[in-house]
């Protein structure tokens, strides 16, 4: 489902969070970017990437962006929200990437999901009204 109108999203949903390092790669592309592009190709409602300023993971090595430190391999969170069925169907894509890091699932509720088309008009089925 690439380029088509995304499905209506409201009410109960599932949030997938993938925590990786910003230097992690897949096919010469940042891993976080590969995840976002695969999520879009799978027709998921949306994905966002957030860069952390400091953190540590399974290696217990602290990565930081503090002024006097080199900002090296900072933590990055890829967050995807969609229906439980669609998010769970996407999980095998992550297995295929051999993601090192942390992958979590949390139940959440979508209160509003709205967007704009390229021409600036409201996109169909994304007003967030009616939910479910």
N, C-alpha and C positions, 0 to 999 in steps of 0.2 A: 504494500500500500504506500507507494511513494508518490508524493505530490497531490494525492487525493485529499478530500476533506476528512479530517480526523473525526473519530466517533465522539458522540456526546459523552461527557464525563461529569458525574455528580454523585454525591452520596458516598457510600463505603468504597474504599479503594485500598491499594497496597503500595507502599513506598519502598523502592529498592534503592539502597545506598551501597555504592562500591567505593571503597577507600583504597587508593593506590598512590604510588609516588609519581611526581610529575615527570621524572626521567624514564619511567617504564614505557617500553615501546612494543608495537605490534606492526609488522610489515613497514618499517621505516616511518611510522606515524605514532604520535603519542597515544598510549593505551586509552586514556580518557576520551580522546577524539574518536578512536575506533569504536568504543562502546556507544558513544552518542550516535555515530553514523549507522551502526547496526540497529540501535533502538528505533531510529527514524525509518530505516528500511523495513523493520518489523511492524511498522504502523503504530507504535506506541504513542500515547498522548503527548509526551514531551520529556525532555531530559535537560538537566542543567549541570554545569561543572562549577565547583567552588574550590578555590585555591586556599589552602590553610597557611597560616603564618608560622605555626610551630606544631610539632607533634612527634609521636613515636609509635611504632607498631610492633610486630612480632620480633623484629631484630633488636628491640630496646634501644636503638640508636636515635637520639633526639635530632630532628631536622628543624632548622629555624631560619627565619628571615630577618633576625635582629641586625641592627646596623653594623655591629662589629664582627658579625659572622658572615661567612659565605652562605648565600641562600642556595643550598644544594639539595636537590631531590625533595622539595617540599611536599607535604601531603595534599592530595587532591581528592575531592569527593564528587562522584557522579551520582546525581539523584534523579530517579525516574519514578513517576507516579502514574498509575493506570489501574484498571480493574484487576482484581486478584488473578483471574483467569489469564489475562494477557501478560501480566508480569511473570507469572509462573511459567508460561509458555516460552518466555524470553530467556529464562535461566540457563538452558543448554548452550546458548550463544556465549555466555561467560565461561562455561566449562571448556568450550572450544578455544578460548583465548588463553587458557591456563593462567588466569588472573592470580597473582600473588597479592595478598592484602586482606582486607576484611570485606565481606559481603553480608549485608543485613536486610531483613524484611520487617516492616512495621505496618500494622493496620493503621489507616488514617481515614479521614472524611474530607472529601472535596466539597468545599463551600462555594467556590466560584472557579470556573474555568472558561476564560474568554480570550479571544485573540483578534487580530486584524489580518485581513488578507493583504497581499502585496500592494493592491491598489488602495488600501486604507479602509475599505469597507469591512463591516463585521463579518466574521466567517460563520457559515451555517453550522448550527448544532453546537455552538460553543458559548452560549450566553450564560450557562451555569444555572438557568432557571429550571425548576422542576426536578432536577436531580434523579438519581437512581439508575 
